[in-house]
């Protein structure tokens, strides 16, 4: 879709030439090319898996130097402006900007995988704008040509046209975002945080619920100012889990190490790192191999336990040593999909 917006659709080509037996680098007449679609044949032998191509410059590199007189046939697709890797980079940056601070219905960070279909076209417009900026940068180095006979070639006109197109695309993207309430120009409703004057603690804010929703209330995670503090990195892997209401839940985590001097416990908490546990997991450990260092930690919940889980909570696995010391092995968010009733 991005290529269609900027007029960079793929075109097919077929090229034949004779090797001279002195080099394994051959310049194609087309660039940039799509390496994934390239088909290369030496005489009657398919050697597509034994060659590589520099997509931006269209240079074919073979693993061995073809003998003199070898007929080389190359077929594939080429583009007008950008390689597939460049287009992917534009799309990834557009998704990051468009989905900044956005979450899906379960509270998970919005990515390209869970992007709603209605937002695909606006994201493609934003990616097209990023691509046009790259073309405008290249065109900005062109200067007008003045011939002695009075003929003038206004090469800077290309830069002006690109900037006009960028502005038109930006206006189109902005209009869609405002009308659909998405992206960089979405209109949001915020809740002010209150601080208790007696305790100096934030007053928690909970998401409103339906009158017949008997699950635990979901606490809203509002951004807190840093007050100049430097946040520290968490020393464990973060994993997001998804459970289903009124359905038994199980999850397995591999672990390589010695478990003779420590045991594993897992808990569900209201907030990450909270000292109080809302609900414990049932933990079982299975060992495989002869060295007793390859383990699988299984955590589970019954359907009665998942029945009243909040839509978003936090979980962690801790190792408890014989001396009472605790270390967190893995942690993350736990999302609960509500049971649908008709």
RARA-V676861 format. One line per field, one symbol per residue. phi: phi as a letter, one per 20 degrees, with the letter a starting at -180 (. if undefined). burial: + if it has 9 or more other C-alpha atoms within 8 Angstrom, else -. Layout:
phi=???
burial=???
This chain:
phi=.ffffdmcffcebcccbdfdmdbddceeecafdeffefcccelddecfedccceffemdecefcffffnfeddccrccceccfgffffffffffffffdfmdcefeneffcffdffgfeffgffffffffffffffffffeecfddefenfcdffffffffffffffffffffffffffemcmfdfeddddfeddffedmdfefddffcffdeefffefeeefdfelnfdfdffebfdcedcdcfmcgccbdcfbdredfdbcdccbdcfcfmffeeebeeedccddcneelddcceddbcefffffcfffccccbddedefenfcceebbrecddeffedc
burial=-++-++-+----+-+--++++--+---+--+++++--+++++----++--++++++-+++++--++-+-+++++++++++-++---+--++++++++++---++-+---++---+---++-++++++++++++-++--++---+----------++--+--++-++--++-+++-+++--++++++---------+--------------------++------------------+-----+++++++------------+++++++++------+--++++---+----++++++++++++++++++++++++++++++------++++++++++-----
